[in-house]
Amino acid sequence: MKSSIAIITSAIVILIVAVYAGRKLKLSPRYDRTPKSLNSWDALNKGIDPSDEKST
């Protein structure tokens, strides 16, 4: 009985530490995928109106 309580307590502590560490650590930004150029759909998502063409 005492050993099962110790195992359950250890499992709970390990679970809490794992969840806490997972929230604190973040992946490197190199894994975030971003487009190299904006297409009209991505421009709309960023609040840029694609119908407003800038004359060069």
DRENMIMAR-662664 format. One record per residue: residue in one letter; x, y negated, z negated of N, C-alpha, C, O in turn. Coordinates in steps of 0.02 Angstrom, whole numbers, always signed. Example, Ala and Ser with C-alpha at 12.3 -4.5 7.8 and 13.67 -1.06 7.14 Angstrom:
+-----+--------+---------+--------+---------+----------+--------+--------+---------+--------+--------+---------+--------+
| res | n_east | n_north |   n_up | ca_east | ca_north |  ca_up | c_east | c_north |   c_up | o_east | o_north |   o_up |
+-----+--------+---------+--------+---------+----------+--------+--------+---------+--------+--------+---------+--------+
|   A |   +660 |    +284 |   -390 |    +615 |     +225 |   -390 |   +660 |    +165 |   -390 |   +712 |    +166 |   -423 |
|   S |   +642 |    +112 |   -354 |    +684 |      +53 |   -357 |   +645 |      -2 |   -394 |   +670 |     -57 |   -402 |
+-----+--------+---------+--------+---------+----------+--------+--------+---------+--------+--------+---------+--------+
//
This chain:
+-----+--------+---------+--------+---------+----------+--------+--------+---------+--------+--------+---------+--------+
| res | n_east | n_north |   n_up | ca_east | ca_north |  ca_up | c_east | c_north |   c_up | o_east | o_north |   o_up |
+-----+--------+---------+--------+---------+----------+--------+--------+---------+--------+--------+---------+--------+
|   M |    +41 |     +60 |     +0 |      +0 |       +0 |     +0 |    +43 |     -63 |     +0 |    +30 |    -110 |    +37 |
|   K |    +96 |     -62 |    -42 |    +140 |     -120 |    -46 |   +178 |    -130 |    +19 |   +190 |    -187 |    +40 |
|   S |   +198 |     -75 |    +50 |    +236 |      -82 |   +113 |   +192 |    -108 |   +169 |   +216 |    -146 |   +211 |
|   S |   +129 |     -90 |   +171 |     +84 |     -116 |   +223 |    +70 |    -190 |   +213 |    +64 |    -227 |   +262 |
|   I |    +66 |    -213 |   +151 |     +57 |     -284 |   +137 |   +119 |    -322 |   +159 |   +114 |    -377 |   +186 |
|   A |   +178 |    -294 |   +146 |    +240 |     -326 |   +166 |   +246 |    -331 |   +242 |   +269 |    -381 |   +269 |
|   I |   +225 |    -279 |   +277 |    +227 |     -279 |   +350 |   +179 |    -331 |   +379 |   +196 |    -367 |   +425 |
|   I |   +119 |    -334 |   +352 |     +70 |     -382 |   +376 |    +93 |    -453 |   +362 |    +86 |    -497 |   +405 |
|   T |   +121 |    -465 |   +303 |    +147 |     -532 |   +287 |   +204 |    -551 |   +333 |   +207 |    -608 |   +356 |
|   S |   +249 |    -504 |   +346 |    +305 |     -518 |   +391 |   +280 |    -533 |   +462 |   +305 |    -578 |   +495 |
|   A |   +231 |    -496 |   +485 |    +203 |     -507 |   +551 |   +171 |    -576 |   +556 |   +178 |    -609 |   +607 |
|   I |   +136 |    -597 |   +505 |    +104 |     -663 |   +505 |   +157 |    -718 |   +506 |   +150 |    -767 |   +542 |
|   V |   +210 |    -710 |   +465 |    +263 |     -760 |   +463 |   +297 |    -765 |   +531 |   +310 |    -820 |   +556 |
|   I |   +312 |    -708 |   +562 |    +345 |     -707 |   +628 |   +299 |    -740 |   +680 |   +323 |    -777 |   +723 |
|   L |   +235 |    -726 |   +677 |    +188 |     -756 |   +724 |   +185 |    -832 |   +717 |   +184 |    -868 |   +766 |
|   I |   +183 |    -856 |   +655 |    +182 |     -928 |   +642 |   +245 |    -961 |   +667 |   +243 |   -1014 |   +699 |
|   V |   +303 |    -930 |   +654 |    +367 |     -959 |   +678 |   +369 |    -959 |   +754 |   +393 |   -1008 |   +784 |
|   A |   +345 |    -907 |   +786 |    +346 |     -903 |   +859 |   +301 |    -957 |   +890 |   +320 |    -989 |   +939 |
|   V |   +243 |    -966 |   +862 |    +197 |    -1017 |   +888 |   +226 |   -1087 |   +877 |   +223 |   -1129 |   +922 |
|   Y |   +254 |   -1099 |   +819 |    +284 |    -1164 |   +804 |   +343 |   -1179 |   +850 |   +349 |   -1234 |   +876 |
|   A |   +385 |   -1130 |   +861 |    +443 |    -1139 |   +905 |   +421 |   -1149 |   +977 |   +451 |   -1188 |  +1014 |
|   G |   +370 |   -1114 |   +998 |    +344 |    -1122 |  +1066 |   +316 |   -1191 |  +1079 |   +320 |   -1215 |  +1136 |
|   R |   +288 |   -1221 |  +1029 |    +261 |    -1289 |  +1038 |   +316 |   -1341 |  +1038 |   +310 |   -1392 |  +1072 |
|   K |   +368 |   -1330 |  +1000 |    +422 |    -1379 |   +995 |   +469 |   -1376 |  +1055 |   +493 |   -1428 |  +1078 |
|   L |   +482 |   -1317 |  +1081 |    +528 |    -1310 |  +1138 |   +489 |   -1318 |  +1203 |   +434 |   -1292 |  +1210 |
|   K |   +519 |   -1355 |  +1249 |    +487 |    -1364 |  +1314 |   +535 |   -1340 |  +1367 |   +596 |   -1341 |  +1358 |
|   L |   +507 |   -1319 |  +1423 |    +549 |    -1296 |  +1478 |   +584 |   -1355 |  +1510 |   +562 |   -1412 |  +1506 |
|   S |   +638 |   -1340 |  +1541 |    +677 |    -1391 |  +1576 |   +636 |   -1420 |  +1633 |   +596 |   -1383 |  +1664 |
|   P |   +644 |   -1483 |  +1648 |    +605 |    -1512 |  +1704 |   +623 |   -1483 |  +1772 |   +587 |   -1495 |  +1820 |
|   R |   +677 |   -1446 |  +1776 |    +695 |    -1417 |  +1842 |   +644 |   -1365 |  +1863 |   +642 |   -1346 |  +1922 |
|   Y |   +603 |   -1340 |  +1817 |    +553 |    -1291 |  +1834 |   +487 |   -1324 |  +1855 |   +442 |   -1289 |  +1879 |
|   D |   +481 |   -1390 |  +1847 |    +421 |    -1424 |  +1869 |   +426 |   -1437 |  +1944 |   +476 |   -1463 |  +1968 |
|   R |   +375 |   -1417 |  +1979 |    +376 |    -1426 |  +2051 |   +342 |   -1491 |  +2069 |   +284 |   -1503 |  +2051 |
|   T |   +377 |   -1534 |  +2104 |    +349 |    -1597 |  +2127 |   +361 |   -1601 |  +2203 |   +413 |   -1580 |  +2228 |
|   P |   +313 |   -1629 |  +2238 |    +323 |    -1635 |  +2310 |   +376 |   -1686 |  +2327 |   +385 |   -1735 |  +2291 |
|   K |   +412 |   -1675 |  +2382 |    +465 |    -1721 |  +2401 |   +437 |   -1784 |  +2434 |   +468 |   -1837 |  +2432 |
|   S |   +378 |   -1778 |  +2464 |    +346 |    -1836 |  +2494 |   +271 |   -1833 |  +2477 |   +243 |   -1779 |  +2470 |
|   L |   +240 |   -1891 |  +2472 |    +169 |    -1893 |  +2457 |   +128 |   -1883 |  +2520 |   +138 |   -1918 |  +2570 |
|   N |    +82 |   -1836 |  +2517 |     +34 |    -1833 |  +2571 |    -28 |   -1872 |  +2548 |    -29 |   -1899 |  +2493 |
|   S |    -79 |   -1875 |  +2590 |    -137 |    -1917 |  +2573 |   -173 |   -1892 |  +2511 |   -200 |   -1932 |  +2473 |
|   W |   -175 |   -1826 |  +2501 |    -209 |    -1800 |  +2442 |   -171 |   -1816 |  +2378 |   -202 |   -1836 |  +2328 |
|   D |   -106 |   -1809 |  +2379 |     -66 |    -1825 |  +2321 |    -68 |   -1900 |  +2307 |    -67 |   -1921 |  +2249 |
|   A |    -70 |   -1940 |  +2359 |     -74 |    -2012 |  +2349 |   -140 |   -2030 |  +2315 |   -141 |   -2073 |  +2271 |
|   L |   -194 |   -1997 |  +2334 |    -258 |    -2010 |  +2301 |   -255 |   -1990 |  +2227 |   -283 |   -2025 |  +2185 |
|   N |   -221 |   -1935 |  +2211 |    -215 |    -1914 |  +2142 |   -176 |   -1964 |  +2100 |   -188 |   -1971 |  +2041 |
|   K |   -129 |   -2000 |  +2131 |     -89 |    -2049 |  +2095 |   -120 |   -2119 |  +2098 |    -91 |   -2167 |  +2073 |
|   G |   -179 |   -2125 |  +2129 |    -214 |    -2189 |  +2131 |   -192 |   -2233 |  +2189 |   -206 |   -2293 |  +2188 |
|   I |   -160 |   -2205 |  +2238 |    -138 |    -2244 |  +2296 |   -188 |   -2233 |  +2352 |   -204 |   -2176 |  +2369 |
|   D |   -213 |   -2286 |  +2381 |    -262 |    -2281 |  +2434 |   -226 |   -2267 |  +2500 |   -190 |   -2310 |  +2524 |
|   P |   -235 |   -2208 |  +2530 |    -198 |    -2192 |  +2591 |   -222 |   -2231 |  +2652 |   -187 |   -2233 |  +2702 |
|   S |   -280 |   -2262 |  +2647 |    -304 |    -2300 |  +2705 |   -270 |   -2368 |  +2710 |   -272 |   -2400 |  +2763 |
|   D |   -238 |   -2390 |  +2655 |    -200 |    -2452 |  +2657 |   -131 |   -2438 |  +2683 |    -86 |   -2420 |  +2644 |
|   E |   -121 |   -2445 |  +2748 |     -56 |    -2432 |  +2777 |    -15 |   -2495 |  +2775 |    -39 |   -2549 |  +2794 |
|   K |    +45 |   -2489 |  +2751 |     +89 |    -2547 |  +2748 |   +122 |   -2557 |  +2816 |   +150 |   -2511 |  +2845 |
|   S |   +117 |   -2617 |  +2841 |    +149 |    -2631 |  +2905 |   +223 |   -2646 |  +2894 |   +241 |   -2684 |  +2849 |
|   T |   +264 |   -2616 |  +2935 |    +336 |    -2627 |  +2927 |   +364 |   -2668 |  +2983 |   +424 |   -2682 |  +2984 |
+-----+--------+---------+--------+---------+----------+--------+--------+---------+--------+--------+---------+--------+
//
